[in-house]
Amino acid sequence: MLTKIDHIGIAVNDLESAMKVYGDFTLKDADHVEELDSEGVKIAFFNVGESAIELLQPTREDSPIAKFINKRGEGIHHICYGVKDLEKSMENLVKLGYKCLDEKPRNGAHNTRVAFFHPKQTLGTLIELSEKK
């Protein structure tokens, strides 16, 4: 079902400062930067091999990332796994008793469809599943 670790999402207060840190570690600029108004975040991706680091800065106080930072501070927010068939993956996991935070897939960064599973059932880690459109 899972095809790879697609990315690790890291919640940050200041995207420019975080991009500097990851630029220092990867010796390059961000591979992709975009804003997702629907989620209230500005994001930057740094590709690392077949996976990526996704830096997420909230753009409004009611966004999930702002709430996460206010509650837990900056740091790892989620792990995203690639899947080939998002609906089937969601259906299988829900049948096994996992709580999906999305009734249906939503649009994600990089022209993907995504769904999230609650960290209370996944060993304290928010899990995102992602399918390329």
C-alpha positions, 0 to 999 in steps of 0.5 A, a space after each residue: 500500500 505505501 510506496 515511499 516516505 514522500 516527505 516529513 512536514 515540519 511546522 515553523 514560525 518563520 519560513 525564511 529562517 527555516 529555509 536558511 537552515 535547510 539550505 545550509 544542510 542541503 547546500 541548495 535553495 528550496 526546490 519548491 515554494 507555494 502557498 495553500 490558502 485553503 490550509 492557511 500555510 506557506 510551504 517550502 520543499 527541500 528534496 532529499 533523495 526520493 523524499 523531501 522535507 516540507 517546511 510549513 509556516 502558518 499564514 493565519 492564526 486559525 490554520 492547523 499549523 498555527 494551532 500546532 505551533 501554539 500547542 507544541 512549538 515548532 517541530 515535526 508535524 507529520 510524516 507523509 507516505 506516498 500511495 498509488 490509490 488514495 481512496 482504496 488506502 483510506 477505505 482499507 485503513 478506516 475498515 481496520 478502525 483508523 480515524 481518517 480526518 478527511 471524509 474524502 481526499 483534499 488537494 495538497 501541494 505539488 498537484 497531489 491529493 491527500 488525507 490525514 490520519 489521527 495521531 492518537 491511533 498512529 503512535 502519536 504521529 499525524 500520518 498523511 497519505 499522498 497520491 500524485 494526480 
